[in-house]
Amino acid sequence: MRPVSVWQWSLWGLLLCLLCRSCLGSPTPSTAPEKTAGSQGLRFRLAGFPRKPSEGRVEIQRAGEWGTICDDDFTLQAAHVLCRELGFTEATGWTHSAKYGPGTGRIWLDNLSCSGTERSVTECASRGWGNSDCTHDEDAGVICKDERLPGFSDSNVIEARVRLKGGAHPGEGRVEVLKAGTWGTVCDRKWDLQAASVVCRELGFGSAREALSGARMGQGMGAIHLSEVRCSGQELSLWKCPHKNITAEDCSHSQDAGVRCNLPYTGVETKIRLSGGRSRHEGRVEVQIGGPGSFRWGLICGDDWGTLEAMVACRQLGLGYANHGLQETWYWDSGNITEVVMSGVHCTGTELSLDQCAHHGTHVTCKRTGSRFTAGVICSETASDLLLHSALVQETAYIEDRPLHMLYCAAEENCLASSARSANWPYGHRRLLRFSSQIHNLGRADFRPKAGRHSWVWHECHGHYHSMDIFTHYDILTPNGTKVAEGHKASFCLEDTECQEDVSKRYECANFGEQGITVGCWDLYRHDIDCQWIDITDVKPGNYILQVVINPNFEVAESDFTNNAMKCNCKYDGHRIWVHNCHTGDAFSEEANRRFERYPGQTSNQII
């Protein structure tokens, strides 16, 4: 299984990092990074896309005006200085040619030359402030090490602490803002194009193309941080706009605000196309390779092609999400294109184009040869989005010592630890950590099993069908991530247990009915049913992390996989267990997540 990354679906790709032989070191500044007189009056920020919080186009505010840095003569030493100005310990790389998109306004610095030990960029040599012969197509960017300087005061740094979720295309989505280390949504009351433009610029895009209301990018879950936001359109951050702090009665997630931003043209959609499908949203994937004068189209090997790769292909095509990633496309006519030109494609799912994914390069290797075994996709403008109700896990967790004679069916479905095979059946017991899981569909399409009813598997012992062999993973991890116990849950019954007031149930398991979770509904697996547990018989007392991952093998496409993982702190003393601080993987800020991973546990019986 490919690991679920908390940041994967909010980060858009990893860009070119250039390192020269003389730049591989990480020079230490001559003194601590104290702000000098030369830095006074300057402010710094990272902008553009696709990027992580610690990378982007460097922008400097001088005399109240934001501008960029030209990439002429730019080196890793200059990147080190700028990363320290931004509050990071060092740079790991830099980018050229506006890889994070072109900026606007002034180009403040050109021919920047630093030794790497300067305390401020003002100590580096350059052509002088505002003296440049560059265009914004030459804007420089930096990739900083994701480690903060101790005691750094970031009063001179403007950080974007805003994100977009649930959008089918780059630059669109539900607006979420960070408050006290926790992400929350924005109510659409008085939401307009001026406020949307502030969000778009804060994320490094252009102005807003559209301000969306009524949760058109799907509903969030958890806090709603802002309401009645009124911006002039010139603010640096949405938090700088006059707004109303939300109360529980003011707004609901059916009123979550969203945006569509204007994006710089990248041209990635011209290097990919579909052929043979019944509509423009499906077909065999063809990619363009070669240089000027020698361009040609070819196919992609279907080996290991899956949902994540298909998601990137559909995004590059501008067709939204992937419903299916297909490894065989013999039923689609390939026309005159028969050459396989790409193989070994492995994507995280966040890339903007397939050439940003790992692949075999020019050395094409395919286990199954022939055009019938090439990659295909079926794309859709909408997708489901599953989210686990983390508070319910925390409220319902408890330990049960269950007799072995009551666990024969669970053993048949591999719901017990491997040591259970050598137990003295039917005598003795297994210690189980039980909890309920309530899984909501907050997306814009129903969640349906990948396989149709004709291929569901009947399990005689429990007397039900499995529509997905692995629907959920349950793990107990040490604080450093080592797995000490695991469980899994097959989707023996995906149905609408309950729904929001204005939504009707569509799926019910009785009488071999259709399985799925409707948008606005949730499926409840109670703590007292078989396999709704982790076998912790062999776990020693200590501090641990409980992790639950929905749809762990990415069998079904979703608009956002970063919220599929939920984590809790837990303390086990050999007799009792305390579960607390449960949250979905993308609910906290990066710094709050780091604090969570460093959880010290408890002393005596007090949680700390």
RADADA-V448985 format. One record per residue. N is the residue number from 0. PSI is psi in whole degrees, 0 to 359 (999 if undefined). OMEGA is omega in radians with two decimals (none if undefined). D_FIRST is the distance of its C-alpha to the first C-alpha in Angstrom with 2 decimals. Layout:
# RADADA-V448985
N PSI OMEGA D_FIRST
N PSI OMEGA D_FIRST
This chain:
# RADADA-V448985
0 136 3.08 0.00
1 137 -3.06 3.75
2 143 3.07 6.24
3 125 3.12 8.81
4 133 -3.14 12.10
5 324 -3.03 15.32
6 354 -2.88 17.25
7 316 -2.98 15.20
8 355 2.99 17.08
9 355 -3.12 20.46
10 137 -3.02 20.50
11 74 2.96 21.56
12 162 3.05 20.69
13 123 -2.96 21.57
14 172 -3.01 25.11
15 131 3.10 27.27
16 120 -3.10 28.22
17 125 3.12 31.42
18 125 3.07 32.44
19 163 -3.03 35.77
20 324 -3.08 36.83
21 0 -3.05 39.18
22 14 -3.02 36.76
23 345 -3.13 34.03
24 171 3.09 35.55
25 81 -3.02 35.18
26 143 3.14 38.84
27 135 3.12 39.83
28 153 -3.06 42.29
29 331 3.08 45.79
30 177 3.11 45.82
31 153 -3.05 43.60
32 60 3.12 42.36
33 139 -3.13 45.29
34 123 -3.10 46.25
35 174 3.12 49.42
36 329 -3.13 52.23
37 334 -3.11 50.86
38 347 -3.09 47.69
39 137 -3.13 49.64
40 353 3.11 49.59
41 145 3.03 46.31
42 151 -3.03 43.03
43 150 3.04 39.64
44 161 3.02 36.45
45 136 -3.07 33.31
46 178 3.08 32.99
47 182 3.12 31.52
48 158 -0.13 28.17
49 144 -3.06 25.36
50 161 2.98 25.10
51 169 3.13 23.82
52 338 -3.09 26.41
53 17 3.12 27.36
54 163 3.08 28.06
55 183 3.06 30.26
56 131 -3.12 33.75
57 128 3.07 36.34
58 138 -3.11 39.08
59 135 3.04 42.23
60 122 3.13 44.75
61 132 -3.11 48.29
62 37 3.08 51.46
63 6 -3.08 49.46
64 131 3.13 47.86
65 143 3.10 44.26
66 180 -3.03 43.68
67 185 3.10 41.40
68 133 3.09 41.61
69 148 -3.10 42.20
70 0 3.11 40.01
71 126 3.12 43.15
72 10 -3.13 43.27
73 140 -3.13 40.22
74 174 3.09 38.52
75 330 3.10 35.92
76 318 3.09 38.89
77 322 3.12 39.62
78 322 3.09 36.00
79 314 -3.11 36.29
80 315 -3.11 39.40
81 322 3.10 37.98
82 323 3.08 34.79
83 324 3.04 37.13
84 327 -3.12 39.23
85 357 3.06 36.12
86 9 3.09 35.50
87 161 -3.04 32.72
88 324 -3.09 33.30
89 173 3.07 32.92
90 147 3.01 31.56
91 351 3.12 28.78
92 179 3.09 29.87
93 164 -3.10 31.85
94 157 -3.12 31.99
95 177 3.03 34.92
96 40 3.05 36.20
97 47 -3.13 35.04
98 337 3.08 31.32
99 18 -3.10 30.80
100 150 3.13 33.48
101 142 3.07 37.25
102 190 3.11 38.97
103 168 3.08 42.35
104 210 -3.07 45.66
105 154 2.88 47.01
106 102 -2.94 45.61
107 323 -3.03 46.76
108 142 3.11 46.16
109 151 -3.11 46.43
110 44 -3.13 46.52
111 128 -3.10 45.04
112 115 -3.12 45.49
113 152 3.03 44.26
114 340 -3.13 44.27
115 348 -3.12 41.31
116 356 -3.09 43.40
117 146 3.10 45.04
118 343 -3.11 44.87
119 150 3.09 45.03
120 340 3.12 44.54
121 344 3.11 48.28
122 352 3.12 49.03
123 153 3.08 47.42
124 148 3.10 49.62
125 183 3.10 49.39
126 356 -3.09 51.72
127 156 -3.08 52.39
128 125 3.08 51.11
129 1 -3.12 50.92
130 104 -3.05 52.22
131 148 3.03 49.80
132 21 -3.09 50.00
133 167 2.93 46.30
134 170 -3.13 44.66
135 351 3.01 41.54
136 353 3.13 39.67
137 19 -3.12 39.90
138 136 -3.14 38.47
139 151 3.06 36.69
140 165 3.11 33.48
141 153 3.01 31.97
142 106 -3.06 28.57
143 150 3.03 29.22
144 134 -3.06 27.45
145 64 3.14 25.91
146 124 -3.06 28.44
147 148 3.03 31.63
148 133 3.11 35.10
149 132 3.07 36.53
150 13 -3.10 39.16
151 131 3.06 38.75
152 116 -3.02 40.66
153 34 3.13 39.05
154 340 3.14 42.18
155 4 -3.08 42.30
156 131 3.05 38.67
157 117 -3.14 37.66
158 142 3.07 33.97
159 57 2.93 32.38
160 14 3.02 30.76
161 153 3.13 30.33
162 163 3.10 27.21
163 135 -3.14 26.58
164 147 2.97 24.01
165 4 -3.13 23.47
166 147 3.12 25.22
167 341 -3.08 24.53
168 155 3.05 25.97
169 142 3.09 26.23
170 13 3.07 29.11
171 154 3.10 29.06
172 180 3.06 27.77
173 133 -3.11 28.68
174 128 3.06 30.44
175 139 -3.11 29.20
176 157 -3.07 31.11
177 129 3.10 30.67
178 123 -3.14 33.20
179 40 3.07 33.39
180 4 -3.09 29.78
181 136 3.13 28.51
182 142 3.09 27.66
183 170 -3.06 29.79
184 180 -3.14 31.14
185 130 3.11 34.61
186 145 -3.04 37.08
187 6 3.11 38.53
188 124 -3.11 42.14
189 16 3.13 44.18
190 126 -3.07 41.06
191 182 -3.05 42.38
192 329 3.12 41.89
193 315 3.11 43.21
194 320 3.12 40.60
195 323 -3.14 37.85
196 325 3.07 39.15
197 317 3.11 38.95
198 313 -3.09 35.24
199 316 3.14 34.66
200 326 3.11 36.64
201 331 3.12 34.98
202 359 3.10 31.64
203 10 3.07 33.30
204 189 3.03 33.89
205 206 3.10 37.33
206 171 -3.12 39.24
207 140 3.05 37.96
208 329 -3.09 38.38
209 138 3.01 38.02
210 121 -3.01 37.96
211 140 3.12 36.03
212 176 3.07 36.92
213 31 3.09 36.09
214 42 -3.14 32.32
215 344 3.06 32.00
216 25 3.14 28.62
217 158 -3.12 27.40
218 140 3.01 28.25
219 184 3.12 27.02
220 141 -3.10 26.87
221 219 -3.01 28.62
222 150 2.89 31.50
223 113 -2.96 33.73
224 327 -3.00 35.22
225 150 3.05 37.84
226 156 3.10 40.38
227 50 3.11 43.35
228 129 -3.13 42.26
229 107 -3.10 45.20
230 150 3.00 44.74
231 341 -3.10 47.27
232 350 -3.10 44.51
233 356 -3.07 45.31
234 151 3.13 43.46
235 337 -3.08 40.90
236 151 3.11 38.60
237 331 3.13 38.35
238 342 3.11 39.36
239 347 3.13 42.64
240 144 3.00 43.59
241 135 -3.10 45.76
242 171 3.12 43.68
243 130 3.05 43.84
244 139 -2.97 41.69
245 150 2.93 40.11
246 166 -3.03 40.99
247 332 -3.08 39.39
248 349 -2.99 42.17
249 322 -2.93 42.10
250 159 3.05 39.05
251 168 -3.10 36.02
252 349 3.02 32.64
253 353 3.12 34.14
254 21 3.14 36.07
255 135 -3.10 33.26
256 153 3.10 34.36
257 174 -3.14 32.56
258 158 2.85 33.46
259 121 -3.05 33.31
260 154 2.96 34.15
261 131 -3.08 35.91
262 150 3.01 33.73
263 146 -3.12 34.93
264 128 3.14 34.74
265 336 3.11 32.06
266 10 -3.08 32.54
267 335 -3.10 28.87
268 346 -3.14 29.42
269 351 -3.07 32.02
270 14 -3.12 29.59
271 149 3.08 27.57
272 165 3.09 28.76
273 147 3.12 28.01
274 150 3.00 30.12
275 350 -3.08 30.95
276 169 3.13 29.63
277 342 3.10 31.82
278 175 -3.12 31.73
279 350 -3.12 30.97
280 1 -3.12 27.62
281 160 3.08 26.11
282 179 3.05 26.32
283 137 -3.10 25.25
284 129 3.05 24.18
285 136 -3.12 26.80
286 154 3.14 26.88
287 132 3.11 29.92
288 172 3.11 30.19
289 174 -3.12 33.16
290 181 3.14 35.80
291 130 -3.14 38.99
292 349 -3.12 41.06
293 28 3.11 38.35
294 142 3.02 35.72
295 157 -3.14 34.16
296 146 3.12 31.57
297 176 -3.08 28.83
298 169 3.13 25.72
299 133 3.09 22.00
300 136 -3.09 20.30
301 352 -3.13 18.01
302 127 3.06 15.60
303 10 3.08 11.93
304 126 -3.08 13.61
305 199 -3.05 11.81
306 317 -3.08 12.49
307 319 3.10 12.09
308 319 3.12 14.37
309 325 3.10 16.65
310 317 -3.14 17.00
311 318 3.13 18.38
312 315 3.13 20.61
313 322 3.10 22.07
314 316 3.14 22.68
315 326 3.11 24.44
316 347 -3.08 26.46
317 25 -3.06 27.52
318 15 3.04 26.43
319 232 -3.05 24.26
320 171 3.07 20.84
321 124 2.97 18.95
322 320 -3.11 19.35
323 144 2.93 17.65
324 120 -2.97 16.22
325 135 3.14 17.94
326 348 3.07 17.61
327 132 -3.10 21.13
328 32 -3.10 24.14
329 337 -3.11 27.07
330 357 3.06 28.62
331 132 -3.14 29.20
332 128 -3.12 32.09
333 356 -3.14 31.21
334 224 -3.11 34.84
335 353 -3.08 35.94
336 116 -3.13 32.61
337 348 -3.08 31.11
338 132 3.04 29.99
339 119 -3.04 26.30
340 357 -3.14 26.31
341 137 3.12 22.68
342 168 3.11 19.66
343 29 -3.09 16.32
344 127 -3.13 15.71
345 113 -3.06 12.66
346 153 2.99 13.14
347 342 -3.12 12.15
348 353 -3.10 14.05
349 352 -3.04 17.06
350 155 3.10 19.04
351 337 -3.13 22.42
352 159 -3.07 22.45
353 332 -3.13 20.51
354 351 3.01 22.50
355 348 3.11 20.94
356 156 3.03 17.46
357 140 3.06 16.77
358 177 -3.02 18.22
359 355 -3.11 20.44
360 220 -3.10 23.61
361 346 3.14 26.74
362 90 -3.07 25.45
363 125 3.13 24.00
364 125 -3.08 22.16
365 126 -3.13 21.10
366 319 3.14 20.36
367 111 -3.05 22.02
368 165 3.13 25.12
369 151 -3.07 27.24
370 344 3.14 27.15
371 339 -3.13 26.00
372 45 3.12 22.43
373 164 -2.98 22.08
374 143 3.05 19.99
375 167 -3.13 21.27
376 155 2.90 20.82
377 115 -3.03 22.42
378 161 3.13 23.04
379 148 3.11 24.49
380 348 -3.14 26.34
381 159 3.11 24.85
382 161 3.06 21.55
383 169 3.06 20.59
384 105 -3.10 19.45
385 142 3.14 18.35
386 131 3.13 19.40
387 136 3.09 19.70
388 96 -2.98 23.26
389 326 -3.11 22.78
390 326 -3.13 26.46
391 324 3.07 26.35
392 314 -3.12 23.72
393 322 -3.07 26.08
394 332 -2.98 29.13
395 359 -3.05 28.03
396 135 3.07 26.26
397 168 -3.14 28.20
398 138 3.04 28.16
399 133 2.97 29.29
400 103 -3.00 30.34
401 129 -3.13 29.85
402 144 -3.12 31.82
403 328 -3.09 30.02
404 350 3.09 32.24
405 10 -3.00 30.63
406 16 -3.11 27.03
407 316 -3.14 27.22
408 321 3.12 25.34
409 321 3.11 22.62
410 321 3.12 22.30
411 327 -3.12 22.14
412 17 3.06 19.08
413 41 -3.14 17.34
414 6 3.13 17.99
415 160 3.09 19.61
416 157 -3.07 18.83
417 332 -3.13 19.20
418 345 3.13 22.66
419 337 -3.13 23.90
420 330 -3.12 24.27
421 10 3.14 27.08
422 162 -3.14 28.77
423 73 -3.12 32.35
424 142 0.00 31.78
425 19 -3.07 33.29
426 156 -3.12 34.67
427 190 -3.08 33.12
428 170 3.01 30.47
429 141 3.10 26.96
430 122 -3.02 26.62
431 133 2.96 24.37
432 110 -3.09 23.48
433 151 3.06 24.04
434 157 3.08 23.80
435 151 3.02 24.01
436 127 3.13 21.53
437 114 -2.98 23.09
438 117 -3.09 20.91
439 147 2.98 22.89
440 105 -3.11 22.62
441 9 -3.08 24.19
442 204 -3.13 23.50
443 13 3.06 25.96
444 151 3.12 24.66
445 146 3.03 23.93
446 118 -3.13 20.42
447 144 3.07 20.40
448 148 -3.14 18.08
449 322 -3.10 16.86
450 144 3.06 18.80
451 171 -3.06 22.54
452 332 -3.10 24.59
453 340 -3.11 25.55
454 10 3.06 22.13
455 152 -3.05 21.48
456 128 3.12 21.45
457 131 3.08 24.36
458 109 -3.00 24.06
459 321 -3.04 27.60
460 312 3.13 27.43
461 345 3.09 26.51
462 44 3.11 28.19
463 167 3.09 25.72
464 148 2.99 23.37
465 119 3.10 19.60
466 339 3.02 18.81
467 126 -3.09 15.00
468 318 3.12 13.55
469 107 3.11 10.99
470 327 -3.11 12.63
471 141 2.99 12.22
472 138 3.04 10.70
473 129 -3.11 13.58
474 147 2.90 13.68
475 123 -3.07 16.73
476 149 2.94 16.49
477 165 3.14 19.38
478 337 3.11 20.75
479 7 3.02 19.24
480 3 3.13 15.65
481 130 -3.11 15.63
482 127 3.13 14.17
483 346 3.08 17.19
484 149 -3.12 16.48
485 158 3.04 13.91
486 172 3.08 14.37
487 161 -3.14 13.06
488 120 3.02 15.12
489 152 -3.13 15.51
490 78 -3.14 17.50
491 345 3.12 20.71
492 93 3.03 22.76
493 114 -3.11 21.86
494 168 3.11 25.27
495 98 3.11 27.45
496 312 3.08 28.69
497 162 3.14 30.66
498 164 3.01 31.25
499 163 -3.01 33.11
500 323 -3.05 36.85
501 14 -3.09 37.05
502 137 3.12 34.11
503 146 3.09 34.48
504 142 3.14 32.03
505 337 -3.01 30.76
506 132 3.12 28.30
507 135 -3.00 29.30
508 340 -3.06 27.87
509 145 3.08 31.31
510 41 3.10 32.80
511 40 -3.11 29.64
512 170 3.10 29.56
513 141 3.14 27.18
514 148 3.11 24.08
515 179 3.06 22.81
516 119 -3.12 23.49
517 150 3.02 26.35
518 128 -3.13 26.63
519 5 3.12 28.47
520 173 3.10 27.55
521 153 3.13 25.27
522 129 -3.08 23.87
523 122 2.96 24.74
524 109 -3.08 23.23
525 154 -3.11 25.99
526 341 -3.02 25.67
527 13 3.08 27.81
528 159 -3.09 25.77
529 142 3.08 23.86
530 2 3.07 20.29
531 65 -3.03 20.76
532 173 2.88 20.42
533 131 3.10 18.86
534 108 -3.09 20.67
535 22 -3.11 22.13
536 322 -3.05 24.75
537 5 -3.09 23.80
538 132 3.12 23.29
539 156 3.08 26.18
540 144 -3.14 28.10
541 186 3.12 27.00
542 131 -3.04 25.46
543 174 3.02 21.84
544 126 3.01 19.43
545 125 -3.12 18.25
546 132 3.07 15.05
547 128 -3.13 14.23
548 122 3.11 11.45
549 144 3.08 12.46
550 51 -2.94 10.71
551 334 -3.12 7.23
552 10 3.12 5.79
553 37 -3.13 8.84
554 326 3.14 10.76
555 133 -3.12 13.91
556 142 3.05 15.18
557 161 3.13 16.57
558 338 -3.07 19.02
559 117 3.10 17.26
560 349 -3.06 13.73
561 341 3.13 15.12
562 14 3.13 16.85
563 345 -3.13 14.08
564 138 3.06 13.74
565 140 3.13 16.87
566 147 3.05 18.16
567 148 2.89 21.36
568 142 3.05 23.48
569 148 3.12 24.60
570 125 -3.12 27.26
571 123 -3.10 27.66
572 10 -3.12 31.03
573 345 3.14 30.65
574 321 -3.11 32.43
575 163 3.11 31.45
576 138 3.07 28.55
577 124 3.12 28.90
578 127 -3.10 26.20
579 172 3.12 27.02
580 37 3.13 26.15
581 136 -3.12 23.34
582 152 3.05 22.14
583 157 -2.98 19.49
584 334 -3.09 17.49
585 17 -3.06 19.81
586 335 -3.06 23.03
587 163 2.98 24.40
588 166 3.13 25.61
589 320 3.14 23.91
590 319 3.11 26.71
591 324 3.08 26.40
592 322 3.10 22.71
593 319 3.10 23.77
594 321 3.12 26.45
595 316 -3.12 24.11
596 337 3.13 21.95
597 17 -3.11 25.31
598 122 -3.09 26.34
599 353 3.14 29.13
600 217 -3.11 29.06
601 156 2.99 32.43
602 150 -3.02 35.68
603 233 3.11 37.87
604 20 -3.09 36.79
605 126 3.07 36.56
606 131 3.11 33.34
607 999 none 33.49
